[in-house]
Amino acid sequence: MELSAVVSPLEAVSIPPLLDGHDGTNRAFGNRPQIAANNDIDAIKAWLARFLDTETTFNNYRKEAERLLLWSTIQLGKPLSSLTHEDCLLYQHFLKDPQPAQRWVLPNGRKVARAHIDWRPFAGPLSPSSIRQAVVILNAMFSWLVTAGYLAGNPLSLSRQRNRRSQPRITRYLEDDLWQEVKLTIDRMPRETGREREHYFRTRWMFSLLYLCGLRISEVVCNQMGSFFCRRDNEGEERWWLEVLGKGDKLRIVPATNELMVELSRYRRELGMAPFPLPHEATPLLLPIGGKHRELTRSAVHELVKAVFEKTAVWIKQQGPEGESKAERVMQASAHWLRHTAGSHMANKAVDLRHVRDNLGHESLTTTSGYLHSSDDERHRETEEKHKIDW
């Protein structure tokens, strides 16, 4: 059955008792529950409470749990705690094209506040990779609710492909010729007025930061210029580093190459600041146009990067019909592609894979890579020598 209800965020949604999950068919009645939740919303909130200290993770996990809860109760007419394996397969099909769009999709794809009347849980259809990520998150939620004694079983566990081969290589990156086109697009940006100059130098700095350091968007918006520091290596040469608070609240240090520090000093001079930051300086790595000292949002950085990719695609199309496929590939790119591009280019130029691992903050190369070790100074020298943006 389909319930006629208003699609609302998790904190505001109202679910009738018939669908709130207090007597869901997959409830673990008779066990000793480890959480106090007696309905699906409270159970989801108990799971989400574990991630309150990590905003990005919390927002992503809430988004996926919220979408499934709303679809289950409003479109399927079942409590989340009554979902079966077949229901979960149906939901994955729904993610490919959330219909009816007027119920599920943001008007014109524009983001609004969660309390806004136009709020919807989707901006449009999800890509295959986004669907896979949603399933991973929901599988973790269901598994936790089973462990917590709230659910009797995990309806997604039958879908898990434990022996599935990993992809042999990263495909979401920019090949050398497309990367050159992106840099040319930035070089063509107007800089006649003060505002245009500030936008130009900020864009150069942003792409340098994302590419040379291989940072995630969250690492760009959550770190500050005071995280740069300089120290002497074993040969007495001063080298700059950037300390990054990354995924899972893990700290790592990333080589700040000479190219990167030149771009940083250019950007800071354009803002009327000293070329190099002071220790513990609270200035965000990226600033809004106009000199306001507050960090940009993740969506703002994403939109700035996408704007450059879109202009690049337009330029490629203007060169002739043979560029159509290249333009389409650039249009698919996102800020995270720059991280993959950085890793791919470093590997292609024979940077030691241990150094690539440490630069990008990966957990390991393989299950045995915990035994590998390379010195920071060697990593800095090789990154400096082989990984360049070459504006």
N, C-alpha and C positions, 0 to 999 in steps of 0.2 A: 504494500500500500504506500501511497505517496502522501506525505503530510503537507498541508498548506501552511507554511510558516515563514517567518522573516529570517533571512540569513544574517546572523549577528556574530560578532567576535565572541571568543570563548568566555570572556569576562562578563558579557552581557546577554548571552543566549539563554532563552527560556525553553526548557524541554518538559513536556507534560510527563506525569508520573508513569504513564504507560510505556514511555520510551526512555526513561532516565537510567535504566540498567539495574535497578534495585533487585530485580528478579530475572536478570538476563539468563538465557539458556546456557551460557558459557561461564557463569559465575561458579566460584570454587566454594560452594556452601559445604559446611561440615569441616573444613580445614581451619587452622588457626591463622587468621589474617594478620599480617605484619603492619598493615596500615588501617586507619580508622574509616576510610572511605566506604560509603554505602551506596554510591551511585557513580556513573561513569565519569561525570565532570569532576567530581572530587578525586577520583582515582587518577585521572589525567593530571590534575593539579598537583597531586602528591608526587607523581613521576617528574613533572616539570620543576618542582621545588629544588631538585638536586642541581639544577643548572642556573639558578638565579644569579650566581656570581659571575657567569659568563654570558654577557648580553647577546652576542652573536649566536651562540649555540642555543640559548633559551629561545630566541626569536624564531630560529629555524625549526626547532623541535615543536614549539607551540603551533607554528603554521601548519605542520603536517598532521599533528593530532587534531587540531581544530578542523581542518578540511575533512578528515575522515569522519569525525563526530557529526559534523553538519550534513555530510552526504548520507551517512547511515540513517540518521533520524529523520531528515527532511525529505530526501529523495527515495531512500529505500524503505523507510518506515520501520526500521528495526533499531533496538538499542545497540550501541557499540559492543557491549558485552554479550551480544547474541550473534555476532558476525561469524560466518563460516568461511572455510577455505574458498568456496565458490564465490561468496560475496566479495572476498578480497580480490579475486581475479576480475570480477565485474568492476570493482573500483579502479583497478589499474587501467582498464579499458576506458573508464570515464575520464581519467586524468589526461588521456590523449586529446580529448575535446569536451570540456565541461559544458554540458547542455542541460537545461536551456540557458543560453548565455546571459540573458537579462537577470537571471537569478544568481549566477555564479561568477560572472566576469565583470571586472571594473569597466565602467563606461569609458570608451576610448583608450583603455589600458592605462589611464593615469592614476597615480597613487594618491590616496586620500588618507586622512587620519582614521584610526580604527573606530572612533566614535561618530564619524561622518555618516550621514544617511546613505551615501553612495558606496560605502565600503563593501567590497566583495572579497572572497578568499582567493580569487585567481585573477591574474592579469591576462590570461589567455591559455591556450593548450600548452601542456608540458612537453619538453623534449624527452627522448628516450633516456638520456643521462639523468635528467631531473626526476623522472619516474623511478629509475633505479634508486636514486638517493632517497626519495620518499619512502620506498619499500624498506630500505635499510633502517631508516629512522623508526618507522612503524613497527618493524620486526623487533627492534630494541625495546620499544615501549611495551609491546605485548609480552615479550620475554620477562621484562621486569615485573609486570603486573601478575604474571604467573608465579614468579619467585616470591612476590609480596603476598601471595595467597588470595588475590582478588579474582583472578581468572583461573579456570580449570586447565586451559590449554591455549597455545599460541596458534591462531588460525593461519598465520603466515609461514609457520615452520615447514609446512609441506612444499612451499615454493622455493625454499632455499636450495641453491645448487652448490653444494660444498666443493665438488670436484671440478667446477667450471674453470676452464682455462682463463688466465688473465690475458688481457690484450697484449700482444707482443710489443707494441710501441704506443707512445702518446700520439694522438692524431689531431688534437685541438691546439695547434700551434701555427705560427706564421713561418712559411718557408722564406729563405733569404730574399727572394725577389719581392715578395709581398711586404716583408719587413722594411725593405728599402723604400717602397712606395709609401708606407706609413710615415717614415721619417721625412720624406719629401713633402708630404701633406703638411706636416708641422712646420717645415721650413718655409712653406708658402703662406703661412698665416700672416694676416696684416698686422703691422705694428706702427701705425702712423700716430695714433693717439696714446695717451698714457694708459688708458684702460686696455687697449689692444696690446700694448707692450707687456703689461702685467699678465694678461691672459696667455700671451705667447710664451713668456719665460716660465710661467707656472706649468704650462702644458709640457714644455721641454723637460722641466724638472720632474714632473709626475711620471712621464714615460721613462726617464732615466732611472728613477727610483724603482719603478715596477720591473724594469728589464734588468738593470745591472745588479739589483739586489734580489730579484725574483720574489718580491713580496706579494702577499695576499692583500686584497683591498682592506680587510680588517686590520692588517698590520700597518697599513699606511695611515688609517684614520685614528688608530689607537696609540700611536707612538709620537714622540716629540723630538724636536731638534736637539734638545739637551742630551739625547741618547747617543749622539756622536761623541767619540772620544779618540784621542791620539796617544799612541805609545810607541816606544822604540823596539825594533826587533833585535834578534841576536847579533845582527851586523851593524847595529847602531842607527839604522834608518827609521825615520818616523813614519808610521803608517796609521791612517784613519780607519776606524771601525764604527759600525752602527749596532748598538745593542737593541734587539727586537724582542718585544713580548709577543709571542706568537700563539698559535693554536694550542688549546689546552693549557693556557697560561704558562707556557714554557719559554724560558729565555734562551736566546742564542745570539752570537755575534756574527755579523756579516761584513765582509771586506768592503770598505768604502774606498773605491779606487780613485785614482787621480781625476779621471773623467767625471765621476760622480761628484767629487768635491768642487770641481770647476762649475758644474751646473748648479750646485747648491749655492755657491758664492754669487753666481750671476743672479739667481732668483732672489737671494737675500738683499743684494745691492739694489735691485729693482724696487724692493720694498723699503729701501732706506735703512737697512739693517747692516751691522757689521758682517763681513764676508763669512766668518765662521762662528758657529754657535758657542755659547758659554756652557760649561758643565751644568747640568740640571735645568737648563733653559726650558721653560714650559711652552714655547712656541710650537704649535702643531706642525707636522711635516708639510701639510698643504693648507693654505689659507683661502678664504673667500676673496673675490675681487673687491678691492676697496680698503684693504688693510685691517679688517676686523680680525682680532686674534682669537679665533675660535675654530675648532676642527670642522672639516667638511664631513658630511654624512656619507655612509657607504653608497647610497643611491646617487648622491651628487658626483662622487668619483666615477661610479659606473657610467653615468650619463655623459661625463666629460670624455671618457675613453671611447664610448660608443660613437660620440659625435665625430671624433677623429676618424674612426673606422668608416663611418658613413660617407664622410667627405672623400676619403681615399677610394671608396668604391665608385663614387661619382666620377672621380678623376680617371680611374682605370677604364670605366665604360666609355668615356669620351675619347679614349685612344683607339677605339675600334671594336667591332663585334667579337673579335678573338679574346677580348678581355672579360667577356661576360662571366665565365666560370670563376675567374680570379676575383672579380668584384663580388660575386655571390659568397665566396669563401670569406672575404674580409667582412662582409655584412654579418656573417655568423659569429665573428670573433667577439670576445669580451675581455675585460681586464684580466681575468684568470688565464686567458690565452697567452698573455705576456709572460706570466710565470712559467708556463709550459715552454714558451719560446726560449726563455732564458735557459732553462734546463737542457732543452734540445740543442741549442747552439753551443753551450758549454761542452756537452758530451761530444758533439760533432767535431769540436776543435781539440778534442783529446784532453780536456781538463779531467784530472783524476776523479773518478766517480765518487770517491769518498769525500772529495772537496765539494762536488755538486750536492751530495747528500747533506753536508753540513751547512752549505750556503742556503739551501732551500728549507732546512729544518725538517727533513724527512726522518722518520724513526729509524729506518734501516735500508740497506741495499737488499739484503736477503736475511733469512733467519739467523745466519752466522755472522752478519756484518758487525755485530756488537764487539767482535774481537778485533775489528779494524780500527786503526788510529792514524791520524795524520796531524802534524803540528799546525797551529794556527798561522804561523809565519809563512810556512810553505804554501798553505792554502791561499793566503793573501797574495803572495808573489805570483802564483800560477793564475789566479783570477785576474790580477792586474795585467798579466802578460797576454792572456788568451781570450778574455771576455770583455769586449769593447762595444760601445754604441756607435762610435765613429760618426758623429753628427757632421 
